[in-house]
Structures are given as structure tokens and as C-alpha cells.
């Protein structure tokens, strides 16, 4: 098991790469989730605006 974790002497580079990718993926996931929520809020506002304009006419 220790040999696997040592990665043939390249453990620092391998584990650092895994950490960087994990942080990047988490950041992308959070950014996408925030954008999706913002888009849903924009759609809801537009729907309300359209409904209000329809009632005025």
C-alpha cells in the first residue's frame, strides 16, 4: 500500500495534480450551480413581467 501511495517517487506531483483537479472541478460545479440559479431567477422575473404586461392589456 505504501508503494501505491508513493507513486514510484512521484507522489508529490501525482497527489498535487489530483488536488488541483478536485479544486477546479469543485469551483466549476459551484459556478455552474450559481449560474443555473441566476438563470432560473431571471426566467421567473421575466414570467412575472410578461404576466403583468398581459394583465394591463
CHARMM-style PDB file with segment names, atoms N, HN, CA, C and O in Angstrom:
ATOM      1  N   UNK     1       0.826  -1.191   0.000  1.00  0.00      PROA
ATOM      2  CA  UNK     1       0.000   0.000   0.000  1.00  0.00      PROA
ATOM      3  C   UNK     1       0.870   1.255   0.000  1.00  0.00      PROA
ATOM      4  O   UNK     1       0.543   2.257  -0.637  1.00  0.00      PROA
ATOM      5  N   UNK     2       1.990   1.179   0.731  1.00  0.00      PROA
ATOM      6  HN  UNK     2       2.255   0.365   1.248  1.00  0.00      PROA
ATOM      7  CA  UNK     2       2.886   2.324   0.784  1.00  0.00      PROA
ATOM      8  C   UNK     2       3.485   2.603  -0.595  1.00  0.00      PROA
ATOM      9  O   UNK     2       3.708   3.757  -0.960  1.00  0.00      PROA
ATOM     10  N   UNK     3       3.744   1.529  -1.362  1.00  0.00      PROA
ATOM     11  HN  UNK     3       3.562   0.592  -1.066  1.00  0.00      PROA
ATOM     12  CA  UNK     3       4.275   1.721  -2.711  1.00  0.00      PROA
ATOM     13  C   UNK     3       3.267   2.455  -3.593  1.00  0.00      PROA
ATOM     14  O   UNK     3       3.633   3.312  -4.397  1.00  0.00      PROA
ATOM     15  N   UNK     4       1.992   2.102  -3.427  1.00  0.00      PROA
ATOM     16  HN  UNK     4       1.695   1.406  -2.774  1.00  0.00      PROA
ATOM     17  CA  UNK     4       0.962   2.776  -4.212  1.00  0.00      PROA
ATOM     18  C   UNK     4       0.897   4.263  -3.850  1.00  0.00      PROA
ATOM     19  O   UNK     4       0.840   5.116  -4.736  1.00  0.00      PROA
ATOM     20  N   UNK     5       0.907   4.569  -2.567  1.00  0.00      PROA
ATOM     21  HN  UNK     5       0.954   3.876  -1.847  1.00  0.00      PROA
ATOM     22  CA  UNK     5       0.826   5.965  -2.134  1.00  0.00      PROA
ATOM     23  C   UNK     5       2.071   6.758  -2.526  1.00  0.00      PROA
ATOM     24  O   UNK     5       1.995   7.969  -2.736  1.00  0.00      PROA
ATOM     25  N   UNK     6       3.217   6.080  -2.626  1.00  0.00      PROA
ATOM     26  HN  UNK     6       3.278   5.097  -2.455  1.00  0.00      PROA
ATOM     27  CA  UNK     6       4.461   6.747  -3.020  1.00  0.00      PROA
ATOM     28  C   UNK     6       4.493   7.032  -4.510  1.00  0.00      PROA
ATOM     29  O   UNK     6       5.229   7.913  -4.954  1.00  0.00      PROA
ATOM     30  N   UNK     7       3.711   6.304  -5.284  1.00  0.00      PROA
ATOM     31  HN  UNK     7       3.113   5.588  -4.923  1.00  0.00      PROA
ATOM     32  CA  UNK     7       3.594   6.504  -6.730  1.00  0.00      PROA
ATOM     33  C   UNK     7       4.951   6.466  -7.441  1.00  0.00      PROA
ATOM     34  O   UNK     7       5.212   7.249  -8.354  1.00  0.00      PROA
ATOM     35  N   UNK     8       5.779   5.566  -7.013  1.00  0.00      PROA
ATOM     36  HN  UNK     8       5.567   4.930  -6.272  1.00  0.00      PROA
ATOM     37  CA  UNK     8       7.071   5.392  -7.665  1.00  0.00      PROA
ATOM     38  C   UNK     8       7.987   6.604  -7.507  1.00  0.00      PROA
ATOM     39  O   UNK     8       8.830   6.863  -8.366  1.00  0.00      PROA
ATOM     40  N   UNK     9       7.823   7.335  -6.425  1.00  0.00      PROA
ATOM     41  HN  UNK     9       7.138   7.124  -5.727  1.00  0.00      PROA
ATOM     42  CA  UNK     9       8.667   8.507  -6.183  1.00  0.00      PROA
ATOM     43  C   UNK     9       8.068   9.800  -6.719  1.00  0.00      PROA
ATOM     44  O   UNK     9       8.651  10.870  -6.543  1.00  0.00      PROA
ATOM     45  N   UNK    10       6.931   9.717  -7.360  1.00  0.00      PROA
ATOM     46  HN  UNK    10       6.458   8.848  -7.503  1.00  0.00      PROA
ATOM     47  CA  UNK    10       6.290  10.896  -7.944  1.00  0.00      PROA
ATOM     48  C   UNK    10       5.037  11.307  -7.173  1.00  0.00      PROA
ATOM     49  O   UNK    10       4.181  12.007  -7.715  1.00  0.00      PROA
ATOM     50  N   UNK    11       4.925  10.887  -5.936  1.00  0.00      PROA
ATOM     51  HN  UNK    11       5.621  10.319  -5.496  1.00  0.00      PROA
ATOM     52  CA  UNK    11       3.716  11.122  -5.149  1.00  0.00      PROA
ATOM     53  C   UNK    11       3.380  12.597  -5.039  1.00  0.00      PROA
ATOM     54  O   UNK    11       2.210  12.969  -5.138  1.00  0.00      PROA
ATOM     55  N   UNK    12       4.371  13.438  -4.837  1.00  0.00      PROA
ATOM     56  HN  UNK    12       5.320  13.135  -4.757  1.00  0.00      PROA
ATOM     57  CA  UNK    12       4.108  14.874  -4.681  1.00  0.00      PROA
ATOM     58  C   UNK    12       3.406  15.423  -5.918  1.00  0.00      PROA
ATOM     59  O   UNK    12       2.443  16.180  -5.800  1.00  0.00      PROA
ATOM     60  N   UNK    13       3.873  15.053  -7.079  1.00  0.00      PROA
ATOM     61  HN  UNK    13       4.655  14.437  -7.175  1.00  0.00      PROA
ATOM     62  CA  UNK    13       3.293  15.556  -8.324  1.00  0.00      PROA
ATOM     63  C   UNK    13       1.911  14.953  -8.594  1.00  0.00      PROA
ATOM     64  O   UNK    13       0.994  15.651  -9.029  1.00  0.00      PROA
ATOM     65  N   UNK    14       1.774  13.648  -8.332  1.00  0.00      PROA
ATOM     66  HN  UNK    14       2.518  13.081  -7.979  1.00  0.00      PROA
ATOM     67  CA  UNK    14       0.507  12.970  -8.584  1.00  0.00      PROA
ATOM     68  C   UNK    14      -0.571  13.493  -7.652  1.00  0.00      PROA
ATOM     69  O   UNK    14      -1.651  13.863  -8.111  1.00  0.00      PROA
ATOM     70  N   UNK    15      -0.303  13.531  -6.356  1.00  0.00      PROA
ATOM     71  HN  UNK    15       0.575  13.230  -5.984  1.00  0.00      PROA
ATOM     72  CA  UNK    15      -1.316  13.963  -5.401  1.00  0.00      PROA
ATOM     73  C   UNK    15      -1.619  15.455  -5.537  1.00  0.00      PROA
ATOM     74  O   UNK    15      -2.757  15.882  -5.338  1.00  0.00      PROA
ATOM     75  N   UNK    16      -0.609  16.240  -5.875  1.00  0.00      PROA
ATOM     76  HN  UNK    16       0.315  15.894  -6.037  1.00  0.00      PROA
ATOM     77  CA  UNK    16      -0.866  17.665  -6.122  1.00  0.00      PROA
ATOM     78  C   UNK    16      -1.765  17.842  -7.344  1.00  0.00      PROA
ATOM     79  O   UNK    16      -2.641  18.707  -7.354  1.00  0.00      PROA
ATOM     80  N   UNK    17      -1.550  17.030  -8.365  1.00  0.00      PROA
ATOM     81  HN  UNK    17      -0.839  16.328  -8.358  1.00  0.00      PROA
ATOM     82  CA  UNK    17      -2.399  17.083  -9.559  1.00  0.00      PROA
ATOM     83  C   UNK    17      -3.835  16.709  -9.224  1.00  0.00      PROA
ATOM     84  O   UNK    17      -4.771  17.363  -9.684  1.00  0.00      PROA
ATOM     85  N   UNK    18      -4.016  15.666  -8.431  1.00  0.00      PROA
ATOM     86  HN  UNK    18      -3.256  15.134  -8.057  1.00  0.00      PROA
ATOM     87  CA  UNK    18      -5.366  15.283  -8.001  1.00  0.00      PROA
ATOM     88  C   UNK    18      -6.015  16.428  -7.214  1.00  0.00      PROA
ATOM     89  O   UNK    18      -7.192  16.727  -7.416  1.00  0.00      PROA
ATOM     90  N   UNK    19      -5.266  17.058  -6.335  1.00  0.00      PROA
ATOM     91  HN  UNK    19      -4.310  16.815  -6.171  1.00  0.00      PROA
ATOM     92  CA  UNK    19      -5.813  18.156  -5.535  1.00  0.00      PROA
ATOM     93  C   UNK    19      -6.217  19.333  -6.418  1.00  0.00      PROA
ATOM     94  O   UNK    19      -7.284  19.914  -6.224  1.00  0.00      PROA
ATOM     95  N   UNK    20      -5.378  19.686  -7.380  1.00  0.00      PROA
ATOM     96  HN  UNK    20      -4.511  19.214  -7.537  1.00  0.00      PROA
ATOM     97  CA  UNK    20      -5.682  20.807  -8.273  1.00  0.00      PROA
ATOM     98  C   UNK    20      -6.934  20.517  -9.092  1.00  0.00      PROA
ATOM     99  O   UNK    20      -7.794  21.385  -9.242  1.00  0.00      PROA
ATOM    100  N   UNK    21      -7.038  19.314  -9.617  1.00  0.00      PROA
ATOM    101  HN  UNK    21      -6.339  18.609  -9.495  1.00  0.00      PROA
ATOM    102  CA  UNK    21      -8.212  18.939 -10.417  1.00  0.00      PROA
ATOM    103  C   UNK    21      -9.467  18.947  -9.551  1.00  0.00      PROA
ATOM    104  O   UNK    21     -10.520  19.408  -9.990  1.00  0.00      PROA
ATOM    105  N   UNK    22      -9.363  18.444  -8.335  1.00  0.00      PROA
ATOM    106  HN  UNK    22      -8.507  18.070  -7.978  1.00  0.00      PROA
ATOM    107  CA  UNK    22     -10.518  18.423  -7.437  1.00  0.00      PROA
ATOM    108  C   UNK    22     -10.989  19.836  -7.118  1.00  0.00      PROA
ATOM    109  O   UNK    22     -12.191  20.102  -7.127  1.00  0.00      PROA
ATOM    110  N   UNK    23     -10.072  20.734  -6.839  1.00  0.00      PROA
ATOM    111  HN  UNK    23      -9.095  20.518  -6.832  1.00  0.00      PROA
ATOM    112  CA  UNK    23     -10.434  22.133  -6.557  1.00  0.00      PROA
ATOM    113  C   UNK    23     -11.048  22.775  -7.801  1.00  0.00      PROA
ATOM    114  O   UNK    23     -12.045  23.490  -7.699  1.00  0.00      PROA
ATOM    115  N   UNK    24     -10.471  22.531  -8.954  1.00  0.00      PROA
ATOM    116  HN  UNK    24      -9.661  21.950  -9.037  1.00  0.00      PROA
ATOM    117  CA  UNK    24     -11.007  23.109 -10.195  1.00  0.00      PROA
ATOM    118  C   UNK    24     -12.419  22.598 -10.477  1.00  0.00      PROA
ATOM    119  O   UNK    24     -13.300  23.381 -10.832  1.00  0.00      PROA
ATOM    120  N   UNK    25     -12.642  21.300 -10.324  1.00  0.00      PROA
ATOM    121  HN  UNK    25     -11.927  20.663 -10.035  1.00  0.00      PROA
ATOM    122  CA  UNK    25     -13.972  20.731 -10.564  1.00  0.00      PROA
ATOM    123  C   UNK    25     -14.986  21.266  -9.561  1.00  0.00      PROA
ATOM    124  O   UNK    25     -16.127  21.554  -9.924  1.00  0.00      PROA
ATOM    125  N   UNK    26     -14.582  21.399  -8.314  1.00  0.00      PROA
ATOM    126  HN  UNK    26     -13.656  21.165  -8.019  1.00  0.00      PROA
ATOM    127  CA  UNK    26     -15.494  21.949  -7.305  1.00  0.00      PROA
ATOM    128  C   UNK    26     -15.839  23.404  -7.647  1.00  0.00      PROA
ATOM    129  O   UNK    26     -16.992  23.815  -7.510  1.00  0.00      PROA
ATOM    130  N   UNK    27     -14.857  24.173  -8.086  1.00  0.00      PROA
ATOM    131  HN  UNK    27     -13.921  23.839  -8.197  1.00  0.00      PROA
ATOM    132  CA  UNK    27     -15.121  25.557  -8.482  1.00  0.00      PROA
ATOM    133  C   UNK    27     -16.061  25.645  -9.673  1.00  0.00      PROA
ATOM    134  O   UNK    27     -16.959  26.486  -9.699  1.00  0.00      PROA
ATOM    135  N   UNK    28     -15.860  24.787 -10.647  1.00  0.00      PROA
ATOM    136  HN  UNK    28     -15.131  24.103 -10.625  1.00  0.00      PROA
ATOM    137  CA  UNK    28     -16.750  24.771 -11.806  1.00  0.00      PROA
ATOM    138  C   UNK    28     -18.164  24.368 -11.421  1.00  0.00      PROA
ATOM    139  O   UNK    28     -19.134  24.934 -11.926  1.00  0.00      PROA
ATOM    140  N   UNK    29     -18.283  23.402 -10.537  1.00  0.00      PROA
ATOM    141  HN  UNK    29     -17.495  22.943 -10.127  1.00  0.00      PROA
ATOM    142  CA  UNK    29     -19.598  22.963 -10.083  1.00  0.00      PROA
ATOM    143  C   UNK    29     -20.322  24.098  -9.364  1.00  0.00      PROA
ATOM    144  O   UNK    29     -21.504  24.339  -9.609  1.00  0.00      PROA
ATOM    145  N   UNK    30     -19.608  24.797  -8.471  1.00  0.00      PROA
ATOM    146  HN  UNK    30     -18.647  24.601  -8.271  1.00  0.00      PROA
ATOM    147  CA  UNK    30     -20.222  25.917  -7.747  1.00  0.00      PROA
ATOM    148  C   UNK    30     -20.618  27.045  -8.692  1.00  0.00      PROA
ATOM    149  O   UNK    30     -21.694  27.628  -8.555  1.00  0.00      PROA
ATOM    150  N   UNK    31     -19.750  27.349  -9.648  1.00  0.00      PROA
ATOM    151  HN  UNK    31     -18.876  26.875  -9.759  1.00  0.00      PROA
ATOM    152  CA  UNK    31     -20.053  28.412 -10.605  1.00  0.00      PROA
ATOM    153  C   UNK    31     -21.256  28.060 -11.479  1.00  0.00      PROA
ATOM    154  O   UNK    31     -22.098  28.914 -11.758  1.00  0.00      PROA
ATOM    155  N   UNK    32     -21.331  26.811 -11.905  1.00  0.00      PROA
ATOM    156  HN  UNK    32     -20.647  26.118 -11.678  1.00  0.00      PROA
ATOM    157  CA  UNK    32     -22.460  26.358 -12.719  1.00  0.00      PROA
ATOM    158  C   UNK    32     -23.747  26.389 -11.913  1.00  0.00      PROA
ATOM    159  O   UNK    32     -24.787  26.806 -12.422  1.00  0.00      PROA
ATOM    160  N   UNK    33     -23.690  25.956 -10.674  1.00  0.00      PROA
ATOM    161  HN  UNK    33     -22.845  25.617 -10.260  1.00  0.00      PROA
ATOM    162  CA  UNK    33     -24.873  25.968  -9.818  1.00  0.00      PROA
ATOM    163  C   UNK    33     -25.371  27.396  -9.594  1.00  0.00      PROA
ATOM    164  O   UNK    33     -26.576  27.649  -9.631  1.00  0.00      PROA
ATOM    165  N   UNK    34     -24.454  28.317  -9.363  1.00  0.00      PROA
ATOM    166  HN  UNK    34     -23.476  28.112  -9.333  1.00  0.00      PROA
ATOM    167  CA  UNK    34     -24.836  29.721  -9.178  1.00  0.00      PROA
ATOM    168  C   UNK    34     -25.445  30.287 -10.461  1.00  0.00      PROA
ATOM    169  O   UNK    34     -26.442  31.007 -10.406  1.00  0.00      PROA
ATOM    170  N   UNK    35     -24.864  29.973 -11.599  1.00  0.00      PROA
ATOM    171  HN  UNK    35     -24.054  29.388 -11.645  1.00  0.00      PROA
ATOM    172  CA  UNK    35     -25.394  30.455 -12.877  1.00  0.00      PROA
ATOM    173  C   UNK    35     -26.779  29.883 -13.152  1.00  0.00      PROA
ATOM    174  O   UNK    35     -27.646  30.583 -13.674  1.00  0.00      PROA
ATOM    175  N   UNK    36     -26.992  28.617 -12.807  1.00  0.00      PROA
ATOM    176  HN  UNK    36     -26.287  28.048 -12.383  1.00  0.00      PROA
ATOM    177  CA  UNK    36     -28.301  27.998 -13.019  1.00  0.00      PROA
ATOM    178  C   UNK    36     -29.355  28.655 -12.134  1.00  0.00      PROA
ATOM    179  O   UNK    36     -30.477  28.898 -12.578  1.00  0.00      PROA
ATOM    180  N   UNK    37     -29.004  28.938 -10.904  1.00  0.00      PROA
ATOM    181  HN  UNK    37     -28.092  28.741 -10.543  1.00  0.00      PROA
ATOM    182  CA  UNK    37     -29.942  29.622 -10.010  1.00  0.00      PROA
ATOM    183  C   UNK    37     -30.260  31.020 -10.509  1.00  0.00      PROA
ATOM    184  O   UNK    37     -31.407  31.464 -10.450  1.00  0.00      PROA
ATOM    185  N   UNK    38     -29.240  31.710 -11.002  1.00  0.00      PROA
ATOM    186  HN  UNK    38     -28.309  31.349 -11.050  1.00  0.00      PROA
ATOM    187  CA  UNK    38     -29.455  33.053 -11.538  1.00  0.00      PROA
ATOM    188  C   UNK    38     -30.347  33.001 -12.773  1.00  0.00      PROA
ATOM    189  O   UNK    38     -31.230  33.842 -12.937  1.00  0.00      PROA
ATOM    190  N   UNK    39     -30.126  32.032 -13.629  1.00  0.00      PROA
ATOM    191  HN  UNK    39     -29.409  31.348 -13.496  1.00  0.00      PROA
ATOM    192  CA  UNK    39     -30.953  31.894 -14.830  1.00  0.00      PROA
ATOM    193  C   UNK    39     -32.396  31.587 -14.453  1.00  0.00      PROA
ATOM    194  O   UNK    39     -33.320  32.121 -15.066  1.00  0.00      PROA
ATOM    195  N   UNK    40     -32.600  30.740 -13.462  1.00  0.00      PROA
ATOM    196  HN  UNK    40     -31.849  30.305 -12.964  1.00  0.00      PROA
ATOM    197  CA  UNK    40     -33.955  30.422 -13.015  1.00  0.00      PROA
ATOM    198  C   UNK    40     -34.636  31.666 -12.445  1.00  0.00      PROA
ATOM    199  O   UNK    40     -35.824  31.887 -12.682  1.00  0.00      PROA
ATOM    200  N   UNK    41     -33.902  32.463 -11.711  1.00  0.00      PROA
ATOM    201  HN  UNK    41     -32.937  32.284 -11.519  1.00  0.00      PROA
ATOM    202  CA  UNK    41     -34.464  33.700 -11.164  1.00  0.00      PROA
ATOM    203  C   UNK    41     -34.802  34.677 -12.287  1.00  0.00      PROA
ATOM    204  O   UNK    41     -35.832  35.351 -12.233  1.00  0.00      PROA
ATOM    205  N   UNK    42     -33.946  34.759 -13.302  1.00  0.00      PROA
ATOM    206  HN  UNK    42     -33.110  34.212 -13.346  1.00  0.00      PROA
ATOM    207  CA  UNK    42     -34.214  35.629 -14.452  1.00  0.00      PROA
ATOM    208  C   UNK    42     -35.480  35.190 -15.182  1.00  0.00      PROA
ATOM    209  O   UNK    42     -36.297  36.025 -15.569  1.00  0.00      PROA
ATOM    210  N   UNK    43     -35.641  33.899 -15.368  1.00  0.00      PROA
ATOM    211  HN  UNK    43     -34.978  33.220 -15.054  1.00  0.00      PROA
ATOM    212  CA  UNK    43     -36.832  33.373 -16.044  1.00  0.00      PROA
ATOM    213  C   UNK    43     -38.077  33.707 -15.220  1.00  0.00      PROA
ATOM    214  O   UNK    43     -39.095  34.118 -15.777  1.00  0.00      PROA
ATOM    215  N   UNK    44     -38.003  33.536 -13.923  1.00  0.00      PROA
ATOM    216  HN  UNK    44     -37.176  33.202 -13.470  1.00  0.00      PROA
ATOM    217  CA  UNK    44     -39.157  33.830 -13.061  1.00  0.00      PROA
ATOM    218  C   UNK    44     -39.518  35.317 -13.148  1.00  0.00      PROA
ATOM    219  O   UNK    44     -40.697  35.664 -13.225  1.00  0.00      PROA
ATOM    220  N   UNK    45     -38.510  36.193 -13.136  1.00  0.00      PROA
ATOM    221  HN  UNK    45     -37.553  35.911 -13.074  1.00  0.00      PROA
ATOM    222  CA  UNK    45     -38.775  37.635 -13.264  1.00  0.00      PROA
ATOM    223  C   UNK    45     -39.404  37.961 -14.602  1.00  0.00      PROA
ATOM    224  O   UNK    45     -40.349  38.748 -14.670  1.00  0.00      PROA
ATOM    225  N   UNK    46     -38.891  37.368 -15.665  1.00  0.00      PROA
ATOM    226  HN  UNK    46     -38.123  36.729 -15.609  1.00  0.00      PROA
ATOM    227  CA  UNK    46     -39.446  37.615 -16.989  1.00  0.00      PROA
ATOM    228  C   UNK    46     -40.883  37.116 -17.088  1.00  0.00      PROA
ATOM    229  O   UNK    46     -41.732  37.776 -17.688  1.00  0.00      PROA
ATOM    230  N   UNK    47     -41.159  35.944 -16.497  1.00  0.00      PROA
ATOM    231  HN  UNK    47     -40.469  35.408 -16.010  1.00  0.00      PROA
ATOM    232  CA  UNK    47     -42.524  35.420 -16.493  1.00  0.00      PROA
ATOM    233  C   UNK    47     -43.476  36.376 -15.783  1.00  0.00      PROA
ATOM    234  O   UNK    47     -44.568  36.660 -16.274  1.00  0.00      PROA
ATOM    235  N   UNK    48     -43.049  36.866 -14.626  1.00  0.00      PROA
ATOM    236  HN  UNK    48     -42.162  36.635 -14.227  1.00  0.00      PROA
ATOM    237  CA  UNK    48     -43.880  37.807 -13.873  1.00  0.00      PROA
ATOM    238  C   UNK    48     -44.115  39.083 -14.676  1.00  0.00      PROA
ATOM    239  O   UNK    48     -45.220  39.625 -14.697  1.00  0.00      PROA
ATOM    240  N   UNK    49     -43.068  39.550 -15.330  1.00  0.00      PROA
ATOM    241  HN  UNK    49     -42.170  39.110 -15.313  1.00  0.00      PROA
ATOM    242  CA  UNK    49     -43.185  40.767 -16.140  1.00  0.00      PROA
ATOM    243  C   UNK    49     -44.152  40.556 -17.309  1.00  0.00      PROA
ATOM    244  O   UNK    49     -44.973  41.427 -17.597  1.00  0.00      PROA
ATOM    245  N   UNK    50     -44.059  39.427 -17.971  1.00  0.00      PROA
ATOM    246  HN  UNK    50     -43.392  38.720 -17.737  1.00  0.00      PROA
ATOM    247  CA  UNK    50     -44.932  39.119 -19.100  1.00  0.00      PROA
ATOM    248  C   UNK    50     -46.378  39.001 -18.615  1.00  0.00      PROA
ATOM    249  O   UNK    50     -47.296  39.520 -19.249  1.00  0.00      PROA
ATOM    250  N   UNK    51     -46.570  38.320 -17.495  1.00  0.00      PROA
ATOM    251  HN  UNK    51     -45.824  37.899 -16.980  1.00  0.00      PROA
ATOM    252  CA  UNK    51     -47.928  38.171 -16.951  1.00  0.00      PROA
ATOM    253  C   UNK    51     -48.512  39.534 -16.575  1.00  0.00      PROA
ATOM    254  O   UNK    51     -49.690  39.795 -16.822  1.00  0.00      PROA
ATOM    255  N   UNK    52     -47.692  40.401 -15.977  1.00  0.00      PROA
ATOM    256  HN  UNK    52     -46.736  40.189 -15.776  1.00  0.00      PROA
ATOM    257  CA  UNK    52     -48.155  41.728 -15.586  1.00  0.00      PROA
ATOM    258  C   UNK    52     -48.508  42.558 -16.820  1.00  0.00      PROA
ATOM    259  O   UNK    52     -49.510  43.273 -16.823  1.00  0.00      PROA
ATOM    260  N   UNK    53     -47.703  42.464 -17.846  1.00  0.00      PROA
ATOM    261  HN  UNK    53     -46.889  41.882 -17.844  1.00  0.00      PROA
ATOM    262  CA  UNK    53     -47.972  43.212 -19.087  1.00  0.00      PROA
ATOM    263  C   UNK    53     -49.234  42.673 -19.762  1.00  0.00      PROA
ATOM    264  O   UNK    53     -49.989  43.440 -20.360  1.00  0.00      PROA
ATOM    265  N   UNK    54     -49.469  41.371 -19.673  1.00  0.00      PROA
ATOM    266  HN  UNK    54     -48.857  40.748 -19.187  1.00  0.00      PROA
ATOM    267  CA  UNK    54     -50.659  40.780 -20.253  1.00  0.00      PROA
ATOM    268  C   UNK    54     -51.930  41.221 -19.545  1.00  0.00      PROA
ATOM    269  O   UNK    54     -52.975  41.383 -20.175  1.00  0.00      PROA
ATOM    270  N   UNK    55     -51.837  41.416 -18.233  1.00  0.00      PROA
ATOM    271  HN  UNK    55     -50.988  41.285 -17.721  1.00  0.00      PROA
ATOM    272  CA  UNK    55     -52.991  41.877 -17.463  1.00  0.00      PROA
ATOM    273  C   UNK    55     -53.330  43.331 -17.759  1.00  0.00      PROA
ATOM    274  O   UNK    55     -54.494  43.729 -17.693  1.00  0.00      PROA
ATOM    275  N   UNK    56     -52.309  44.127 -18.086  1.00  0.00      PROA
ATOM    276  HN  UNK    56     -51.364  43.804 -18.139  1.00  0.00      PROA
ATOM    277  CA  UNK    56     -52.530  45.541 -18.381  1.00  0.00      PROA
ATOM    278  C   UNK    56     -53.259  45.728 -19.702  1.00  0.00      PROA
ATOM    279  O   UNK    56     -54.006  46.693 -19.863  1.00  0.00      PROA
ATOM    280  N   UNK    57     -53.056  44.831 -20.636  1.00  0.00      PROA
ATOM    281  HN  UNK    57     -52.450  44.047 -20.505  1.00  0.00      PROA
ATOM    282  CA  UNK    57     -53.655  44.967 -21.965  1.00  0.00      PROA
ATOM    283  C   UNK    57     -55.020  44.437 -21.998  1.00  0.00      PROA
ATOM    284  OT1 UNK    57     -55.671  44.473 -23.042  1.00  0.00      PROA
TER     285      UNK     57
END
